[in-house]
């Protein structure tokens, strides 16, 4: 059986970007994670160790977002790789990294990348 666990709206402040100002000042980001897994045993028996722990997902995302990248594509890739290697039971996942108010010479709320794997 397939089930989905989502950890949405992980709010972080990080220093990603190509501009020197982005490295120095930083900006606000939101990360959403959707994990396809089978948590049948967890839902039947109420065992945390038989499902994906949201705390682990948040910890991994926060850790990877703290490592500077020029591109949100790169940090998104690192998050996907870390989740796949550190969290068991993942069949597939989707990670969305949103950069709020990017400095792109226009009135833009946000830009985002989505990686599915």
MODELLER restraints for C-alpha pairs under 7 A, 6 or more apart:
rsr = mdl.restraints
at = mdl.atoms
rsr.add(forms.Gaussian(group=physical.xy_distance, feature=features.Distance(at['CA:1:A'], at['CA:38:A']), mean=5.76, stdev=0.5))
rsr.add(forms.Gaussian(group=physical.xy_distance, feature=features.Distance(at['CA:2:A'], at['CA:36:A']), mean=6.48, stdev=0.5))
rsr.add(forms.Gaussian(group=physical.xy_distance, feature=features.Distance(at['CA:2:A'], at['CA:37:A']), mean=5.64, stdev=0.5))
rsr.add(forms.Gaussian(group=physical.xy_distance, feature=features.Distance(at['CA:2:A'], at['CA:38:A']), mean=5.00, stdev=0.5))
rsr.add(forms.Gaussian(group=physical.xy_distance, feature=features.Distance(at['CA:3:A'], at['CA:36:A']), mean=5.56, stdev=0.5))
rsr.add(forms.Gaussian(group=physical.xy_distance, feature=features.Distance(at['CA:3:A'], at['CA:37:A']), mean=5.31, stdev=0.5))
rsr.add(forms.Gaussian(group=physical.xy_distance, feature=features.Distance(at['CA:3:A'], at['CA:38:A']), mean=5.45, stdev=0.5))
rsr.add(forms.Gaussian(group=physical.xy_distance, feature=features.Distance(at['CA:3:A'], at['CA:39:A']), mean=6.58, stdev=0.5))
rsr.add(forms.Gaussian(group=physical.xy_distance, feature=features.Distance(at['CA:4:A'], at['CA:34:A']), mean=6.55, stdev=0.5))
rsr.add(forms.Gaussian(group=physical.xy_distance, feature=features.Distance(at['CA:4:A'], at['CA:35:A']), mean=5.43, stdev=0.5))
rsr.add(forms.Gaussian(group=physical.xy_distance, feature=features.Distance(at['CA:4:A'], at['CA:36:A']), mean=4.46, stdev=0.5))
rsr.add(forms.Gaussian(group=physical.xy_distance, feature=features.Distance(at['CA:4:A'], at['CA:37:A']), mean=6.10, stdev=0.5))
rsr.add(forms.Gaussian(group=physical.xy_distance, feature=features.Distance(at['CA:5:A'], at['CA:34:A']), mean=5.70, stdev=0.5))
rsr.add(forms.Gaussian(group=physical.xy_distance, feature=features.Distance(at['CA:5:A'], at['CA:35:A']), mean=5.15, stdev=0.5))
rsr.add(forms.Gaussian(group=physical.xy_distance, feature=features.Distance(at['CA:5:A'], at['CA:36:A']), mean=6.51, stdev=0.5))
rsr.add(forms.Gaussian(group=physical.xy_distance, feature=features.Distance(at['CA:6:A'], at['CA:33:A']), mean=5.56, stdev=0.5))
rsr.add(forms.Gaussian(group=physical.xy_distance, feature=features.Distance(at['CA:6:A'], at['CA:34:A']), mean=4.32, stdev=0.5))
rsr.add(forms.Gaussian(group=physical.xy_distance, feature=features.Distance(at['CA:6:A'], at['CA:35:A']), mean=6.26, stdev=0.5))
rsr.add(forms.Gaussian(group=physical.xy_distance, feature=features.Distance(at['CA:7:A'], at['CA:32:A']), mean=5.92, stdev=0.5))
rsr.add(forms.Gaussian(group=physical.xy_distance, feature=features.Distance(at['CA:7:A'], at['CA:33:A']), mean=5.17, stdev=0.5))
rsr.add(forms.Gaussian(group=physical.xy_distance, feature=features.Distance(at['CA:7:A'], at['CA:34:A']), mean=6.49, stdev=0.5))
rsr.add(forms.Gaussian(group=physical.xy_distance, feature=features.Distance(at['CA:7:A'], at['CA:54:A']), mean=6.70, stdev=0.5))
rsr.add(forms.Gaussian(group=physical.xy_distance, feature=features.Distance(at['CA:8:A'], at['CA:31:A']), mean=6.62, stdev=0.5))
rsr.add(forms.Gaussian(group=physical.xy_distance, feature=features.Distance(at['CA:8:A'], at['CA:32:A']), mean=4.22, stdev=0.5))
rsr.add(forms.Gaussian(group=physical.xy_distance, feature=features.Distance(at['CA:8:A'], at['CA:33:A']), mean=6.02, stdev=0.5))
rsr.add(forms.Gaussian(group=physical.xy_distance, feature=features.Distance(at['CA:9:A'], at['CA:30:A']), mean=5.48, stdev=0.5))
rsr.add(forms.Gaussian(group=physical.xy_distance, feature=features.Distance(at['CA:9:A'], at['CA:31:A']), mean=5.71, stdev=0.5))
rsr.add(forms.Gaussian(group=physical.xy_distance, feature=features.Distance(at['CA:9:A'], at['CA:32:A']), mean=5.57, stdev=0.5))
rsr.add(forms.Gaussian(group=physical.xy_distance, feature=features.Distance(at['CA:10:A'], at['CA:30:A']), mean=5.31, stdev=0.5))
rsr.add(forms.Gaussian(group=physical.xy_distance, feature=features.Distance(at['CA:10:A'], at['CA:31:A']), mean=4.98, stdev=0.5))
rsr.add(forms.Gaussian(group=physical.xy_distance, feature=features.Distance(at['CA:10:A'], at['CA:32:A']), mean=6.40, stdev=0.5))
rsr.add(forms.Gaussian(group=physical.xy_distance, feature=features.Distance(at['CA:11:A'], at['CA:29:A']), mean=5.91, stdev=0.5))
rsr.add(forms.Gaussian(group=physical.xy_distance, feature=features.Distance(at['CA:11:A'], at['CA:30:A']), mean=4.70, stdev=0.5))
rsr.add(forms.Gaussian(group=physical.xy_distance, feature=features.Distance(at['CA:11:A'], at['CA:31:A']), mean=6.72, stdev=0.5))
rsr.add(forms.Gaussian(group=physical.xy_distance, feature=features.Distance(at['CA:12:A'], at['CA:28:A']), mean=5.94, stdev=0.5))
rsr.add(forms.Gaussian(group=physical.xy_distance, feature=features.Distance(at['CA:12:A'], at['CA:29:A']), mean=5.22, stdev=0.5))
rsr.add(forms.Gaussian(group=physical.xy_distance, feature=features.Distance(at['CA:12:A'], at['CA:30:A']), mean=6.24, stdev=0.5))
rsr.add(forms.Gaussian(group=physical.xy_distance, feature=features.Distance(at['CA:13:A'], at['CA:26:A']), mean=6.76, stdev=0.5))
rsr.add(forms.Gaussian(group=physical.xy_distance, feature=features.Distance(at['CA:13:A'], at['CA:27:A']), mean=5.53, stdev=0.5))
rsr.add(forms.Gaussian(group=physical.xy_distance, feature=features.Distance(at['CA:13:A'], at['CA:28:A']), mean=4.65, stdev=0.5))
rsr.add(forms.Gaussian(group=physical.xy_distance, feature=features.Distance(at['CA:13:A'], at['CA:29:A']), mean=6.04, stdev=0.5))
rsr.add(forms.Gaussian(group=physical.xy_distance, feature=features.Distance(at['CA:14:A'], at['CA:26:A']), mean=5.31, stdev=0.5))
rsr.add(forms.Gaussian(group=physical.xy_distance, feature=features.Distance(at['CA:14:A'], at['CA:27:A']), mean=5.67, stdev=0.5))
rsr.add(forms.Gaussian(group=physical.xy_distance, feature=features.Distance(at['CA:14:A'], at['CA:28:A']), mean=6.55, stdev=0.5))
rsr.add(forms.Gaussian(group=physical.xy_distance, feature=features.Distance(at['CA:14:A'], at['CA:65:A']), mean=6.38, stdev=0.5))
rsr.add(forms.Gaussian(group=physical.xy_distance, feature=features.Distance(at['CA:14:A'], at['CA:66:A']), mean=6.03, stdev=0.5))
rsr.add(forms.Gaussian(group=physical.xy_distance, feature=features.Distance(at['CA:15:A'], at['CA:22:A']), mean=5.81, stdev=0.5))
rsr.add(forms.Gaussian(group=physical.xy_distance, feature=features.Distance(at['CA:15:A'], at['CA:23:A']), mean=4.83, stdev=0.5))
rsr.add(forms.Gaussian(group=physical.xy_distance, feature=features.Distance(at['CA:15:A'], at['CA:24:A']), mean=7.00, stdev=0.5))
rsr.add(forms.Gaussian(group=physical.xy_distance, feature=features.Distance(at['CA:15:A'], at['CA:25:A']), mean=6.91, stdev=0.5))
rsr.add(forms.Gaussian(group=physical.xy_distance, feature=features.Distance(at['CA:15:A'], at['CA:26:A']), mean=4.00, stdev=0.5))
rsr.add(forms.Gaussian(group=physical.xy_distance, feature=features.Distance(at['CA:15:A'], at['CA:27:A']), mean=6.26, stdev=0.5))
rsr.add(forms.Gaussian(group=physical.xy_distance, feature=features.Distance(at['CA:15:A'], at['CA:68:A']), mean=5.79, stdev=0.5))
rsr.add(forms.Gaussian(group=physical.xy_distance, feature=features.Distance(at['CA:16:A'], at['CA:22:A']), mean=6.28, stdev=0.5))
rsr.add(forms.Gaussian(group=physical.xy_distance, feature=features.Distance(at['CA:16:A'], at['CA:23:A']), mean=6.18, stdev=0.5))
rsr.add(forms.Gaussian(group=physical.xy_distance, feature=features.Distance(at['CA:16:A'], at['CA:26:A']), mean=6.70, stdev=0.5))
rsr.add(forms.Gaussian(group=physical.xy_distance, feature=features.Distance(at['CA:16:A'], at['CA:68:A']), mean=5.41, stdev=0.5))
rsr.add(forms.Gaussian(group=physical.xy_distance, feature=features.Distance(at['CA:16:A'], at['CA:69:A']), mean=5.02, stdev=0.5))
rsr.add(forms.Gaussian(group=physical.xy_distance, feature=features.Distance(at['CA:16:A'], at['CA:70:A']), mean=5.26, stdev=0.5))
rsr.add(forms.Gaussian(group=physical.xy_distance, feature=features.Distance(at['CA:16:A'], at['CA:71:A']), mean=6.48, stdev=0.5))
rsr.add(forms.Gaussian(group=physical.xy_distance, feature=features.Distance(at['CA:16:A'], at['CA:72:A']), mean=6.86, stdev=0.5))
rsr.add(forms.Gaussian(group=physical.xy_distance, feature=features.Distance(at['CA:17:A'], at['CA:23:A']), mean=6.46, stdev=0.5))
rsr.add(forms.Gaussian(group=physical.xy_distance, feature=features.Distance(at['CA:17:A'], at['CA:69:A']), mean=6.60, stdev=0.5))
rsr.add(forms.Gaussian(group=physical.xy_distance, feature=features.Distance(at['CA:17:A'], at['CA:70:A']), mean=4.26, stdev=0.5))
rsr.add(forms.Gaussian(group=physical.xy_distance, feature=features.Distance(at['CA:17:A'], at['CA:71:A']), mean=5.75, stdev=0.5))
rsr.add(forms.Gaussian(group=physical.xy_distance, feature=features.Distance(at['CA:18:A'], at['CA:70:A']), mean=4.81, stdev=0.5))
rsr.add(forms.Gaussian(group=physical.xy_distance, feature=features.Distance(at['CA:28:A'], at['CA:99:A']), mean=6.34, stdev=0.5))
rsr.add(forms.Gaussian(group=physical.xy_distance, feature=features.Distance(at['CA:28:A'], at['CA:100:A']), mean=5.59, stdev=0.5))
rsr.add(forms.Gaussian(group=physical.xy_distance, feature=features.Distance(at['CA:29:A'], at['CA:98:A']), mean=5.47, stdev=0.5))
rsr.add(forms.Gaussian(group=physical.xy_distance, feature=features.Distance(at['CA:29:A'], at['CA:99:A']), mean=4.68, stdev=0.5))
rsr.add(forms.Gaussian(group=physical.xy_distance, feature=features.Distance(at['CA:29:A'], at['CA:100:A']), mean=5.76, stdev=0.5))
rsr.add(forms.Gaussian(group=physical.xy_distance, feature=features.Distance(at['CA:30:A'], at['CA:97:A']), mean=6.03, stdev=0.5))
rsr.add(forms.Gaussian(group=physical.xy_distance, feature=features.Distance(at['CA:30:A'], at['CA:98:A']), mean=5.08, stdev=0.5))
rsr.add(forms.Gaussian(group=physical.xy_distance, feature=features.Distance(at['CA:30:A'], at['CA:99:A']), mean=6.74, stdev=0.5))
rsr.add(forms.Gaussian(group=physical.xy_distance, feature=features.Distance(at['CA:31:A'], at['CA:96:A']), mean=5.57, stdev=0.5))
rsr.add(forms.Gaussian(group=physical.xy_distance, feature=features.Distance(at['CA:31:A'], at['CA:97:A']), mean=4.64, stdev=0.5))
rsr.add(forms.Gaussian(group=physical.xy_distance, feature=features.Distance(at['CA:31:A'], at['CA:98:A']), mean=6.18, stdev=0.5))
rsr.add(forms.Gaussian(group=physical.xy_distance, feature=features.Distance(at['CA:32:A'], at['CA:95:A']), mean=5.78, stdev=0.5))
rsr.add(forms.Gaussian(group=physical.xy_distance, feature=features.Distance(at['CA:32:A'], at['CA:96:A']), mean=5.09, stdev=0.5))
rsr.add(forms.Gaussian(group=physical.xy_distance, feature=features.Distance(at['CA:32:A'], at['CA:97:A']), mean=6.71, stdev=0.5))
rsr.add(forms.Gaussian(group=physical.xy_distance, feature=features.Distance(at['CA:33:A'], at['CA:94:A']), mean=5.75, stdev=0.5))
rsr.add(forms.Gaussian(group=physical.xy_distance, feature=features.Distance(at['CA:33:A'], at['CA:95:A']), mean=4.66, stdev=0.5))
rsr.add(forms.Gaussian(group=physical.xy_distance, feature=features.Distance(at['CA:33:A'], at['CA:96:A']), mean=6.52, stdev=0.5))
rsr.add(forms.Gaussian(group=physical.xy_distance, feature=features.Distance(at['CA:34:A'], at['CA:93:A']), mean=5.51, stdev=0.5))
rsr.add(forms.Gaussian(group=physical.xy_distance, feature=features.Distance(at['CA:34:A'], at['CA:94:A']), mean=5.08, stdev=0.5))
rsr.add(forms.Gaussian(group=physical.xy_distance, feature=features.Distance(at['CA:34:A'], at['CA:95:A']), mean=6.57, stdev=0.5))
rsr.add(forms.Gaussian(group=physical.xy_distance, feature=features.Distance(at['CA:35:A'], at['CA:90:A']), mean=6.41, stdev=0.5))
rsr.add(forms.Gaussian(group=physical.xy_distance, feature=features.Distance(at['CA:35:A'], at['CA:92:A']), mean=6.01, stdev=0.5))
rsr.add(forms.Gaussian(group=physical.xy_distance, feature=features.Distance(at['CA:35:A'], at['CA:93:A']), mean=4.36, stdev=0.5))
rsr.add(forms.Gaussian(group=physical.xy_distance, feature=features.Distance(at['CA:35:A'], at['CA:94:A']), mean=6.52, stdev=0.5))
rsr.add(forms.Gaussian(group=physical.xy_distance, feature=features.Distance(at['CA:36:A'], at['CA:90:A']), mean=6.09, stdev=0.5))
rsr.add(forms.Gaussian(group=physical.xy_distance, feature=features.Distance(at['CA:36:A'], at['CA:91:A']), mean=5.43, stdev=0.5))
rsr.add(forms.Gaussian(group=physical.xy_distance, feature=features.Distance(at['CA:36:A'], at['CA:92:A']), mean=5.14, stdev=0.5))
rsr.add(forms.Gaussian(group=physical.xy_distance, feature=features.Distance(at['CA:36:A'], at['CA:93:A']), mean=5.89, stdev=0.5))
rsr.add(forms.Gaussian(group=physical.xy_distance, feature=features.Distance(at['CA:37:A'], at['CA:89:A']), mean=5.88, stdev=0.5))
rsr.add(forms.Gaussian(group=physical.xy_distance, feature=features.Distance(at['CA:37:A'], at['CA:90:A']), mean=5.11, stdev=0.5))
rsr.add(forms.Gaussian(group=physical.xy_distance, feature=features.Distance(at['CA:37:A'], at['CA:91:A']), mean=5.23, stdev=0.5))
rsr.add(forms.Gaussian(group=physical.xy_distance, feature=features.Distance(at['CA:39:A'], at['CA:50:A']), mean=6.39, stdev=0.5))
rsr.add(forms.Gaussian(group=physical.xy_distance, feature=features.Distance(at['CA:39:A'], at['CA:51:A']), mean=5.21, stdev=0.5))
rsr.add(forms.Gaussian(group=physical.xy_distance, feature=features.Distance(at['CA:41:A'], at['CA:50:A']), mean=6.20, stdev=0.5))
rsr.add(forms.Gaussian(group=physical.xy_distance, feature=features.Distance(at['CA:42:A'], at['CA:48:A']), mean=6.34, stdev=0.5))
rsr.add(forms.Gaussian(group=physical.xy_distance, feature=features.Distance(at['CA:42:A'], at['CA:50:A']), mean=4.97, stdev=0.5))
rsr.add(forms.Gaussian(group=physical.xy_distance, feature=features.Distance(at['CA:42:A'], at['CA:51:A']), mean=5.84, stdev=0.5))
rsr.add(forms.Gaussian(group=physical.xy_distance, feature=features.Distance(at['CA:60:A'], at['CA:82:A']), mean=6.93, stdev=0.5))
rsr.add(forms.Gaussian(group=physical.xy_distance, feature=features.Distance(at['CA:60:A'], at['CA:83:A']), mean=6.90, stdev=0.5))
rsr.add(forms.Gaussian(group=physical.xy_distance, feature=features.Distance(at['CA:61:A'], at['CA:79:A']), mean=5.93, stdev=0.5))
rsr.add(forms.Gaussian(group=physical.xy_distance, feature=features.Distance(at['CA:64:A'], at['CA:75:A']), mean=6.72, stdev=0.5))
rsr.add(forms.Gaussian(group=physical.xy_distance, feature=features.Distance(at['CA:64:A'], at['CA:78:A']), mean=6.65, stdev=0.5))
rsr.add(forms.Gaussian(group=physical.xy_distance, feature=features.Distance(at['CA:64:A'], at['CA:79:A']), mean=6.01, stdev=0.5))
rsr.add(forms.Gaussian(group=physical.xy_distance, feature=features.Distance(at['CA:65:A'], at['CA:75:A']), mean=6.50, stdev=0.5))
rsr.add(forms.Gaussian(group=physical.xy_distance, feature=features.Distance(at['CA:69:A'], at['CA:75:A']), mean=6.13, stdev=0.5))
rsr.add(forms.Gaussian(group=physical.xy_distance, feature=features.Distance(at['CA:72:A'], at['CA:97:A']), mean=6.77, stdev=0.5))
rsr.add(forms.Gaussian(group=physical.xy_distance, feature=features.Distance(at['CA:73:A'], at['CA:113:A']), mean=6.37, stdev=0.5))
rsr.add(forms.Gaussian(group=physical.xy_distance, feature=features.Distance(at['CA:76:A'], at['CA:95:A']), mean=6.79, stdev=0.5))
rsr.add(forms.Gaussian(group=physical.xy_distance, feature=features.Distance(at['CA:76:A'], at['CA:97:A']), mean=6.29, stdev=0.5))
rsr.add(forms.Gaussian(group=physical.xy_distance, feature=features.Distance(at['CA:76:A'], at['CA:115:A']), mean=6.99, stdev=0.5))
rsr.add(forms.Gaussian(group=physical.xy_distance, feature=features.Distance(at['CA:80:A'], at['CA:95:A']), mean=6.80, stdev=0.5))
rsr.add(forms.Gaussian(group=physical.xy_distance, feature=features.Distance(at['CA:84:A'], at['CA:90:A']), mean=6.82, stdev=0.5))
rsr.add(forms.Gaussian(group=physical.xy_distance, feature=features.Distance(at['CA:92:A'], at['CA:117:A']), mean=5.49, stdev=0.5))
rsr.add(forms.Gaussian(group=physical.xy_distance, feature=features.Distance(at['CA:93:A'], at['CA:116:A']), mean=5.71, stdev=0.5))
rsr.add(forms.Gaussian(group=physical.xy_distance, feature=features.Distance(at['CA:93:A'], at['CA:117:A']), mean=5.46, stdev=0.5))
rsr.add(forms.Gaussian(group=physical.xy_distance, feature=features.Distance(at['CA:94:A'], at['CA:114:A']), mean=6.88, stdev=0.5))
rsr.add(forms.Gaussian(group=physical.xy_distance, feature=features.Distance(at['CA:94:A'], at['CA:115:A']), mean=5.62, stdev=0.5))
rsr.add(forms.Gaussian(group=physical.xy_distance, feature=features.Distance(at['CA:94:A'], at['CA:116:A']), mean=4.30, stdev=0.5))
rsr.add(forms.Gaussian(group=physical.xy_distance, feature=features.Distance(at['CA:94:A'], at['CA:117:A']), mean=6.48, stdev=0.5))
rsr.add(forms.Gaussian(group=physical.xy_distance, feature=features.Distance(at['CA:95:A'], at['CA:114:A']), mean=5.61, stdev=0.5))
rsr.add(forms.Gaussian(group=physical.xy_distance, feature=features.Distance(at['CA:95:A'], at['CA:115:A']), mean=5.31, stdev=0.5))
rsr.add(forms.Gaussian(group=physical.xy_distance, feature=features.Distance(at['CA:95:A'], at['CA:116:A']), mean=6.50, stdev=0.5))
rsr.add(forms.Gaussian(group=physical.xy_distance, feature=features.Distance(at['CA:96:A'], at['CA:112:A']), mean=6.70, stdev=0.5))
rsr.add(forms.Gaussian(group=physical.xy_distance, feature=features.Distance(at['CA:96:A'], at['CA:113:A']), mean=5.63, stdev=0.5))
rsr.add(forms.Gaussian(group=physical.xy_distance, feature=features.Distance(at['CA:96:A'], at['CA:114:A']), mean=4.37, stdev=0.5))
rsr.add(forms.Gaussian(group=physical.xy_distance, feature=features.Distance(at['CA:96:A'], at['CA:115:A']), mean=6.54, stdev=0.5))
rsr.add(forms.Gaussian(group=physical.xy_distance, feature=features.Distance(at['CA:97:A'], at['CA:112:A']), mean=5.45, stdev=0.5))
rsr.add(forms.Gaussian(group=physical.xy_distance, feature=features.Distance(at['CA:97:A'], at['CA:113:A']), mean=5.50, stdev=0.5))
rsr.add(forms.Gaussian(group=physical.xy_distance, feature=features.Distance(at['CA:97:A'], at['CA:114:A']), mean=6.62, stdev=0.5))
rsr.add(forms.Gaussian(group=physical.xy_distance, feature=features.Distance(at['CA:98:A'], at['CA:110:A']), mean=6.48, stdev=0.5))
rsr.add(forms.Gaussian(group=physical.xy_distance, feature=features.Distance(at['CA:98:A'], at['CA:111:A']), mean=5.68, stdev=0.5))
rsr.add(forms.Gaussian(group=physical.xy_distance, feature=features.Distance(at['CA:98:A'], at['CA:112:A']), mean=4.16, stdev=0.5))
rsr.add(forms.Gaussian(group=physical.xy_distance, feature=features.Distance(at['CA:98:A'], at['CA:113:A']), mean=6.68, stdev=0.5))
rsr.add(forms.Gaussian(group=physical.xy_distance, feature=features.Distance(at['CA:99:A'], at['CA:110:A']), mean=5.43, stdev=0.5))
rsr.add(forms.Gaussian(group=physical.xy_distance, feature=features.Distance(at['CA:99:A'], at['CA:111:A']), mean=5.36, stdev=0.5))
rsr.add(forms.Gaussian(group=physical.xy_distance, feature=features.Distance(at['CA:99:A'], at['CA:112:A']), mean=6.09, stdev=0.5))
rsr.add(forms.Gaussian(group=physical.xy_distance, feature=features.Distance(at['CA:100:A'], at['CA:109:A']), mean=6.03, stdev=0.5))
rsr.add(forms.Gaussian(group=physical.xy_distance, feature=features.Distance(at['CA:100:A'], at['CA:110:A']), mean=4.34, stdev=0.5))
rsr.add(forms.Gaussian(group=physical.xy_distance, feature=features.Distance(at['CA:100:A'], at['CA:111:A']), mean=6.75, stdev=0.5))
rsr.add(forms.Gaussian(group=physical.xy_distance, feature=features.Distance(at['CA:101:A'], at['CA:108:A']), mean=6.07, stdev=0.5))
rsr.add(forms.Gaussian(group=physical.xy_distance, feature=features.Distance(at['CA:101:A'], at['CA:109:A']), mean=5.05, stdev=0.5))
rsr.add(forms.Gaussian(group=physical.xy_distance, feature=features.Distance(at['CA:101:A'], at['CA:110:A']), mean=5.13, stdev=0.5))
rsr.add(forms.Gaussian(group=physical.xy_distance, feature=features.Distance(at['CA:102:A'], at['CA:110:A']), mean=6.16, stdev=0.5))
rsr.add(forms.Gaussian(group=physical.xy_distance, feature=features.Distance(at['CA:102:A'], at['CA:111:A']), mean=6.93, stdev=0.5))
